[in-house]
Amino acid sequence: MRSDANIAGPMTDPVPGPRNESFGDDVSRETPPPMDDTPIGRAAQLAVEAIGRTGGLPRPEQTRVMVVANQKGGVGKTTTTVNLAASLALHGARVLVIDLDPQGNASTALGIDHHAEVPSIYDVLVDSKPLSDVVQPVMDVEGLFCAPATIDLAGAEIELVSLVARESRLDRAIKAYEQPLDYILIDCPPSLGLLTVNALVAGAEVLIPIQCEYYALEGLGQLLRNVDLVRGHLNPKLHVSTILLTMYDGRTRLASQVADEVRSHFGSEVLRTSIPRSVRISEAPSYGQTVLTYDPGSSGSLSYLEAAKEIALRGVSQADGQGLAVNYEGQHSMSEGTQ
């Protein structure tokens, strides 16, 4: 997909990178911004208006802990985690991102330092450090916080094996965290080891990003079986609440076919909003930003804002969780058939 800069024309965006335009106090309210008559300027205005329209979203009665998981790599787990978190925070919620991936990509995308000496989620899981000791505020977005991952987390899978209550250490840390939060989003590694199991035990909802590509449903059956196992033995409230279609390219027939197939199998669990394949979404992490602050007027930014709105409203309308954990047997047979 072409970037917004190419669509707008060569003079619209001569220098790539994040935009931090500000108009001084000497500019009157009646004076339109300099780029107001350009496609990017209009898109930025739309983003501001979108946040304004949905800024009053209802807040959940209790903290919603959402596990972003898919054992297949490259489906947009981290991108989805950080951008949904930023979107919810821009809507006025208090949101914590827990980075459980040893690569630390969510920490990078949020501009959080996560070198080896930084207190991290590894210390929480292995050394029982309080979660409040490792949480850092995200500078660009008010109300957004991050518990970073460091490279030490790569060895946590092995170190957790010998520890007491190894599957529920993250759950206990979250329950002991005293700061008020509306949402906790946990970014999982692309595997089904003890780190992901800790996330599934701690969470109530599973959010699965599915890319609109060939083999999109490959491996999904094993994830759903693990969700069933954790629900049956460790966490009875766990259920798949949300499926988000990512990397959607409306120009291709394949993307439409994959979207139709996912919607036919998962029904109401699939968000109406899909996330487009976007250059801006891909560029944002290299600047330590989410797409919401990197380019608020882009199609990716607007899509994540709309997806966050859907998630927030669904939480209110289905607060008791009834009707969300449905058709697991049918999903299993579907997923197995695609492998």
C-alpha positions as CSV (number, residue, x, y, z in Angstrom):
1,M,0.0,0.0,0.0
2,R,1.3,3.4,-0.8
3,S,2.0,5.7,2.1
4,D,-0.1,8.8,2.8
5,A,2.8,10.9,1.6
6,N,2.7,9.4,-1.9
7,I,-1.0,9.7,-2.1
8,A,-1.0,13.3,-1.2
9,G,1.8,14.3,-3.6
10,P,5.5,14.9,-3.5
11,M,5.3,18.3,-1.8
12,T,3.0,17.2,1.1
13,D,5.6,15.3,3.1
14,P,9.1,16.1,2.0
15,V,10.8,14.7,5.1
16,P,9.9,11.2,6.4
17,G,9.5,10.7,10.1
18,P,7.1,11.6,12.9
19,R,5.2,14.8,12.7
20,N,5.2,17.0,15.8
21,E,3.8,20.2,14.3
22,S,2.6,22.8,16.8
23,F,1.0,26.1,16.0
24,G,2.1,28.9,18.3
25,D,-0.1,30.9,20.7
26,D,0.0,33.8,18.2
27,V,-2.2,31.8,15.8
28,S,-5.8,32.7,16.3
29,R,-8.5,30.0,16.7
30,E,-10.1,31.2,13.4
31,T,-6.9,30.7,11.5
32,P,-6.9,27.3,9.8
33,P,-3.7,25.2,10.2
34,P,-1.2,25.5,7.4
35,M,-1.9,22.0,6.1
36,D,-5.6,22.1,6.5
37,D,-6.3,22.0,2.8
38,T,-4.1,19.0,2.2
39,P,-5.1,15.4,2.4
40,I,-2.8,14.8,5.4
41,G,-4.1,17.9,7.1
42,R,-7.7,16.8,6.6
43,A,-6.8,13.3,7.9
44,A,-5.3,14.8,11.0
45,Q,-8.4,16.8,11.6
46,L,-10.5,13.6,11.2
47,A,-8.3,11.9,13.8
48,V,-8.8,14.7,16.3
49,E,-12.5,14.7,15.6
50,A,-12.6,10.9,16.0
51,I,-11.0,11.1,19.4
52,G,-13.4,13.9,20.4
53,R,-16.4,11.9,19.3
54,T,-15.4,8.9,21.3
55,G,-13.6,10.5,24.1
56,G,-16.5,9.8,26.4
57,L,-16.4,6.0,26.1
58,P,-17.7,4.1,29.1
59,R,-15.0,2.8,31.4
60,P,-15.2,-0.8,32.6
61,E,-16.5,-1.6,36.1
62,Q,-13.3,-3.5,36.8
63,T,-10.0,-3.9,35.1
64,R,-10.2,-5.8,31.8
65,V,-7.1,-8.0,31.4
66,M,-6.7,-8.9,27.7
67,V,-4.1,-11.4,26.5
68,V,-3.0,-10.7,22.9
69,A,-1.9,-14.1,21.6
70,N,-1.3,-16.0,18.5
71,Q,1.5,-18.6,18.2
72,K,2.0,-17.8,14.6
73,G,4.6,-15.0,14.2
74,G,4.2,-11.9,12.1
75,V,0.5,-11.5,12.6
76,G,0.7,-8.1,14.3
77,K,0.5,-9.1,18.0
78,T,2.8,-6.4,19.3
79,T,1.6,-3.8,16.8
80,T,-2.0,-4.5,17.9
81,T,-1.1,-4.4,21.6
82,V,0.6,-1.1,21.6
83,N,-1.7,0.7,19.2
84,L,-4.9,-0.5,20.9
85,A,-3.4,0.5,24.3
86,A,-2.6,3.9,23.0
87,S,-6.0,4.3,21.4
88,L,-7.8,3.3,24.7
89,A,-5.6,5.7,26.6
90,L,-6.4,8.5,24.2
91,H,-10.1,7.8,24.8
92,G,-9.4,8.5,28.5
93,A,-8.7,5.1,29.9
94,R,-5.8,4.1,32.1
95,V,-4.0,1.3,30.3
96,L,-1.0,-0.9,31.2
97,V,0.9,-2.9,28.6
98,I,2.8,-5.9,29.9
99,D,5.6,-6.9,27.5
100,L,6.0,-10.7,27.8
101,D,8.0,-11.1,24.6
102,P,11.8,-11.4,25.2
103,Q,12.4,-9.4,22.1
104,G,10.9,-6.4,23.9
105,N,9.3,-5.0,20.8
106,A,6.3,-3.6,22.6
107,S,8.7,-1.7,25.0
108,T,10.6,-0.3,22.0
109,A,7.4,0.8,20.3
110,L,6.3,2.7,23.4
111,G,9.6,4.4,23.8
112,I,10.5,2.6,27.0
113,D,14.1,1.8,27.8
114,H,14.6,-1.9,28.3
115,H,18.3,-2.7,28.4
116,A,19.5,-5.5,30.7
117,E,19.9,-3.3,33.8
118,V,16.3,-2.0,33.7
119,P,13.8,-3.5,36.2
120,S,11.5,-5.6,34.0
121,I,8.7,-8.2,34.0
122,Y,11.5,-10.8,34.3
123,D,12.1,-9.6,37.9
124,V,8.4,-9.8,38.6
125,L,8.1,-13.4,37.3
126,V,11.3,-14.9,38.6
127,D,12.3,-12.8,41.6
128,S,8.7,-11.8,42.8
129,K,9.5,-8.1,42.5
130,P,6.3,-6.0,42.8
131,L,4.8,-5.0,39.5
132,S,4.7,-1.4,40.6
133,D,8.5,-1.4,40.8
134,V,8.9,-2.0,37.1
135,V,6.0,-0.1,35.5
136,Q,7.0,3.0,33.6
137,P,4.8,5.8,32.2
138,V,4.7,6.2,28.4
139,M,5.8,9.8,27.8
140,D,3.8,10.4,24.6
141,V,0.4,9.2,25.8
142,E,-1.2,10.3,29.1
143,G,-2.7,7.4,31.0
144,L,-0.5,4.7,29.3
145,F,2.0,2.6,31.2
146,C,4.4,-0.2,30.3
147,A,6.0,-3.1,32.2
148,P,9.0,-3.6,29.9
149,A,10.7,-6.9,28.8
150,T,14.5,-7.3,28.8
151,I,16.6,-10.0,27.2
152,D,16.7,-11.8,30.5
153,L,13.1,-12.9,29.8
154,A,14.5,-15.3,27.2
155,G,15.7,-17.6,30.0
156,A,12.5,-17.2,32.1
157,E,10.8,-20.3,30.5
158,I,13.5,-22.5,32.0
159,E,13.8,-20.7,35.3
160,L,10.1,-20.8,35.9
161,V,9.9,-24.6,35.7
162,S,11.3,-25.1,39.2
163,L,9.4,-22.3,40.9
164,V,6.3,-22.7,43.1
165,A,3.0,-21.8,41.3
166,R,4.9,-21.2,38.1
167,E,1.8,-20.7,36.0
168,S,0.2,-18.1,38.2
169,R,3.1,-15.7,39.1
170,L,1.9,-13.0,36.7
171,D,-1.6,-13.3,38.0
172,R,-0.5,-12.8,41.6
173,A,1.6,-9.8,40.6
174,I,-1.3,-8.1,38.8
175,K,-3.7,-8.8,41.7
176,A,-1.2,-7.1,44.1
177,Y,-0.9,-4.0,41.9
178,E,-2.7,-1.2,43.6
179,Q,-2.8,1.5,41.0
180,P,-6.3,1.9,39.3
181,L,-6.4,0.6,35.8
182,D,-9.1,0.2,33.2
183,Y,-7.2,-2.2,30.8
184,I,-4.2,-4.4,31.0
185,L,-3.0,-5.7,27.6
186,I,-0.4,-8.5,27.7
187,D,1.8,-8.9,24.6
188,C,2.7,-12.6,24.4
189,P,5.6,-14.3,22.6
190,P,4.8,-16.3,19.4
191,S,4.9,-19.6,21.4
192,L,2.7,-21.5,23.8
193,G,5.3,-21.9,26.7
194,L,5.2,-20.9,30.3
195,L,5.2,-17.2,29.5
196,T,2.0,-17.4,27.5
197,V,0.5,-19.8,30.0
198,N,1.2,-17.1,32.7
199,A,-0.6,-14.6,30.6
200,L,-3.6,-16.9,30.0
201,V,-3.9,-17.6,33.8
202,A,-3.8,-13.8,34.5
203,G,-6.2,-12.7,31.9
204,A,-10.0,-13.0,31.4
205,E,-10.1,-12.3,27.7
206,V,-8.0,-13.5,24.8
207,L,-7.6,-11.1,21.8
208,I,-6.3,-12.9,18.7
209,P,-4.9,-10.9,15.8
210,I,-5.3,-12.7,12.5
211,Q,-3.6,-11.4,9.4
212,C,-5.4,-11.4,6.1
213,E,-2.9,-13.6,4.4
214,Y,-2.6,-17.2,3.1
215,Y,-2.4,-19.7,6.0
216,A,-4.0,-17.1,8.3
217,L,-5.6,-19.8,10.5
218,E,-2.6,-22.1,10.6
219,G,-1.8,-23.2,14.1
220,L,-4.9,-21.5,15.6
221,G,-6.3,-24.8,16.7
222,Q,-3.5,-25.4,19.2
223,L,-4.0,-21.9,20.7
224,L,-7.7,-22.6,21.2
225,R,-7.0,-26.0,22.7
226,N,-4.6,-24.3,25.2
227,V,-7.2,-21.7,26.0
228,D,-9.6,-24.6,26.8
229,L,-7.0,-26.4,28.9
230,V,-6.2,-23.3,31.0
231,R,-9.9,-22.5,31.4
232,G,-10.6,-26.1,32.5
233,H,-7.7,-26.4,35.0
234,L,-6.4,-22.9,36.0
235,N,-8.6,-20.0,35.0
236,P,-12.4,-20.7,34.5
237,K,-13.1,-17.1,33.5
238,L,-10.8,-17.2,30.4
239,H,-12.5,-16.9,27.0
240,V,-11.7,-15.7,23.5
241,S,-13.5,-12.3,23.4
242,T,-12.0,-10.6,20.4
243,I,-10.6,-11.4,17.0
244,L,-9.0,-8.6,15.0
245,L,-8.2,-8.8,11.3
246,T,-4.9,-7.2,10.6
247,M,-2.8,-6.3,7.4
248,Y,-6.0,-6.0,5.4
249,D,-5.4,-5.0,1.8
250,G,-8.7,-4.2,0.1
251,R,-7.1,-4.3,-3.3
252,T,-6.6,-8.1,-3.2
253,R,-9.2,-10.8,-3.5
254,L,-7.2,-13.0,-1.0
255,A,-7.7,-10.5,1.8
256,S,-11.4,-10.4,1.3
257,Q,-11.6,-14.2,1.1
258,V,-9.6,-14.6,4.4
259,A,-11.8,-12.0,6.1
260,D,-15.0,-13.7,5.0
261,E,-13.7,-17.1,6.1
262,V,-12.7,-15.8,9.6
263,R,-16.0,-14.1,10.0
264,S,-17.9,-17.2,9.0
265,H,-16.1,-19.3,11.6
266,F,-15.9,-16.9,14.5
267,G,-19.0,-14.7,13.9
268,S,-19.6,-12.0,16.4
269,E,-16.2,-12.3,18.1
270,V,-14.6,-10.7,15.0
271,L,-14.5,-6.9,15.3
272,R,-16.2,-5.0,12.5
273,T,-13.1,-2.8,12.1
274,S,-10.1,-4.3,10.3
275,I,-6.6,-2.9,10.4
276,P,-5.2,-2.0,6.9
277,R,-1.8,-2.8,5.7
278,S,0.0,0.5,6.3
279,V,3.4,2.0,5.8
280,R,2.8,4.4,8.7
281,I,2.0,1.5,11.1
282,S,5.3,-0.2,10.1
283,E,7.4,3.0,10.4
284,A,6.1,4.1,13.9
285,P,8.1,1.7,16.1
286,S,11.4,2.8,14.6
287,Y,10.7,6.2,16.1
288,G,9.7,4.7,19.5
289,Q,6.1,5.7,18.9
290,T,2.7,4.2,18.2
291,V,1.0,5.1,15.0
292,L,-1.4,7.3,17.1
293,T,1.3,9.8,17.9
294,Y,3.5,9.2,14.8
295,D,0.8,10.0,12.3
296,P,-2.6,10.6,13.9
297,G,-4.3,11.2,10.6
298,S,-3.3,8.0,8.9
299,S,-5.7,5.2,8.0
300,G,-3.9,2.9,10.5
301,S,-4.4,5.4,13.3
302,L,-8.1,5.9,12.6
303,S,-8.6,2.1,12.3
304,Y,-7.1,1.4,15.8
305,L,-9.1,4.2,17.3
306,E,-12.3,2.6,15.9
307,A,-11.2,-0.8,17.0
308,A,-10.6,0.5,20.5
309,K,-14.1,2.0,20.5
310,E,-15.6,-1.3,19.6
311,I,-13.7,-3.2,22.3
312,A,-14.7,-0.6,24.9
313,L,-18.4,-0.7,24.0
314,R,-18.4,-4.5,23.8
315,G,-17.1,-4.7,27.3
316,V,-20.1,-2.8,28.5
317,S,-22.7,-4.6,26.6
318,Q,-21.3,-8.0,27.5
319,A,-19.9,-7.2,30.9
320,D,-20.8,-10.6,32.3
321,G,-18.9,-12.4,29.5
322,Q,-21.9,-14.5,28.5
323,G,-22.0,-15.5,24.9
324,L,-18.3,-14.9,24.3
325,A,-16.8,-18.3,24.8
326,V,-18.7,-20.0,22.2
327,N,-18.3,-22.8,19.6
328,Y,-14.8,-23.9,20.7
329,E,-15.4,-27.4,19.4
330,G,-16.4,-26.0,16.0
331,Q,-13.4,-23.7,16.0
332,H,-11.1,-26.6,16.8
333,S,-12.3,-28.6,13.9
334,M,-12.1,-25.6,11.6
335,S,-8.6,-24.8,12.7
336,E,-7.3,-28.3,12.5
337,G,-8.7,-28.6,9.0
338,T,-6.6,-25.7,7.9
339,Q,-3.3,-27.0,9.1
